[in-house]
């Protein structure tokens, strides 16, 4: 892995790795936890679940390989869930795409240099056994309702690796992909200088700064609105959109 790509070979895979694969010509990535023996646990959106008010996102998400051709797979077609936390073979997870490994504990300079969100975080990962335990527990008990900006496959994988959840669920979750989308809109449409600077190059530089700042500020490794939640406290019936519920079951706020 390096500055421009986190691509790895299958031989480099280790149990407990947070992996991902790009979809729709690198528009977005699907994330999961590799648990060994060619198996991946990941969080998928049901085909009957729509992203409110955005037909294009619905079209893109329906193309996610997390559930494509799974009935034809002789390795994991016994997993018939069409939504929620599922287990599948690595081939079904990748859906023909390349394999990438999400990086943890990166330095601030490297984080900013990797301009594309959803590839790394400043947060440190927990031990492999803990990561796999969380993933398997959530496979049996669920991870709440899928939400593209607050509770998606990347959020699931980051939680498995760190045990951290965002308390303020009214905002964006820990997903770097979601933060990138919001960062783009913030940079393009919210810059107070966009009407004052005639130079396109200067405006682009300022917009890029706003984008990087937005991504950095929302990374779970430095956010203050996160808490460590034991996986046993996460139940299917608990709404992950309720910050009071999360706060009440949390072991205590984290201060990174």
N, C-alpha and C positions, 0 to 999 in steps of 0.2 A: 504494500500500500504506500501511497505517497501523497504529494500535495494535490494532484489533480484527479486521482482516482483511488477508490478503496476496493477495487476489483481484486478478487482472490480466486484460487483454484479450489476445487472440491477437496483436494488433498490437504489444503491448509485449514480446513474447517475443524473446529473444536467444539465439543459439547458446551453449551452455555453462550455461544456466540450470538450476538444480535446481527442478523443478516438482512439484506434487502435486495430487491431486484427492480429495475426501472420498467415502467409500463408506458405505453402510448408515446413512443419516441422520446423518452426521457421527460415527459410532462410531469409524472409523479412516480413514486416508488412504493412497493408493497413490502412491509417489514414483518419479521417474525423471529422466534428464538429457536435455534438449532439445539436439539437435545441428544443428538447422537443416533446411531443406527439408521441413518438416512431419513430421520423424522424431524419435522418442523412444527412448532405450535405457533399459531398466528390468529389474529383477530380480524374477521371479515364482516363486511356489511351485507345484509340480506338483499336479495334482488328486488324485494318488494319495499325496501326502505329507500325513500327518496331524500335528496338533499334539498331542503326547502328553498324554493325560489331560484334554482339554478339547474336548468335542463342540461347544460353542457357538462357540469360536474357529474350529473347522473349518467350521461352517456360514457364519460371517461371511466367512472368507477365500475360500471357494468363490465368493462373490458378487463378488469382485474383478474389475473390468472389464478387467484386464490381459490376459485371455484370452477374454473373452466375445465371441461373434459374429465372431471373427477369421477364420473360414473363409468368411464371407460378405463380407468386405471386399475389394474389388477393388484397394485400394491396397497392402495389405501381407499378403495371405493366403499369399504364398510363404514367410513365416516360420511354419513348422509346429511349432516347439519348443513343448512344453507346460510347460516348466519352465526354470529357470535365467535367464541373461541373454539378453534378446531385444530385437529392434528392431521397432517398430510405428509406424503413423501416429499423429498426435496425437489423432484422433477415437477410435481404438481404446483409446489410453491413458486418455483421459478417461471413456470409457464413459458418455457422457451427462451427466457431472458438470461442475462449474465448474473453471476453471483458476486455480491459485494458485502463487506463487513463494516458495520457501524463502529466508529472509534469513540472510546471513552477516555476521559482524563487528558484531553488535548490542551496544549498551551493556547493562551488567548490569541497570539499572533497567528497560529495555524488555524484556529477556529475562524477568524476573520478572513484569512486567505482563502479558505474553502467557501467561496461565495455562495455556493448552492446549499441551501438548508437541507436538513434531514440526512446528513452524512456523519456527523460527529457532535460531541458535546463536551463541555468542560467538566461535567459531573464524573465522579469515579464509579466504577462498577463494583458490585458486591462479589462475593466468592461464587464460583461456578455452581456448587451444590445449592446455594441459596437461590440463584437465578433459575435453575431447573426446577426446584421445588415450587417457586412461585408460578412458573409457567404451567406445570402439571396441576397445581391446585386450581388455577383459573380455568384450565381446560374442563375441570369437573364442576366448577361453581360459577363461571361467567365473569365478565368484566363490564357489566352494565350495557347501556344502549350505545350503539355506534353513532359517533358524531364527527363529521369531517374536520371540524376545527377544535373540538374539545376532548374527544375520546376516540381516537382512531388507532390504526394498527401500529403506528410509530409510538404513540402514547403507551399502548399496551407493552411493547417491547422495552421501552425506557423504564417503565415501572418494574418489569421483571428484573431488569439489570440493576436498578438503584433502590427500589422500594419507595420512591418519592412520588407524590401526587400534588398537583396544584390545588390549593385550598380555595382560591377564588375562581370558581368554575364559570363565572359570568364572562371571563375573558378567554384568551387563547390558552390551550393546554401546552404541554411540554414539547409537542411536535415541532421539529425544525422546519418541516415542509409548510405547516400552517403559518409559522412565524415568517417564513419567506414570502408567502403570498401577502400577508398583512404588511410586511416590510415594503414590498413593492408599491402597494397602494399608498402607504404612508409617504414614501419617497416621492412618488409621482404627483400625488394629488394634495398632500398636506404640507408641502414645503412652503413656508411663508415668503420665500424668496423667488418663487417660480415666475412671478409677474414683474419682478424687479431686475432680473438679470437677463440681459439680451443674449449673452453668449451661450450657445448650446453646449459647448464643452464645459464651461464653468457650471452651468446648471446640472449637467450630467454628473460632474464630480460631487456637487453638493447632494444631489439625489442619491448617489452611491454611498455617501457618508451617512445619510439618514437611513438607508437600507441596512448597512452594516450595524449601525447603532441599534436599530430595532431588533435585528436578529440576536445581537449580543445580549441586549437587555432582557430578552425573553427566554434565554437559555436556562434550563433547569439547574445548571451548575452554579448559577449566581443569583437566581431569583430568591426573593425573601418570602414569597407567598407559597412556599412548599412545605410539606410535612411528610414525615416517614410513617407509612401506614402498614402494619403487619398484614400479610396476605390473608391470614385467617380471619381478619376483621372485615374483609371484603366479601359480602354475600350478594347473591343474585338479586335479592329484594331491596338492597340498599341502592338508592339513586346516587350516582356519582356526580350529579349536577347540584347536589345540595352541600354547600361548603360547611354548614353547621354539623351535618352528619359526619363528614370527613374529619372535621376538627375534633368531634367528640370521641371518635374511635382511634384517633391518631396517638401514637406513642409520645409525640411531642414535636414542636416546631424545630426545623433544622435551620441553623444559622451558618451558611457557608460564607 
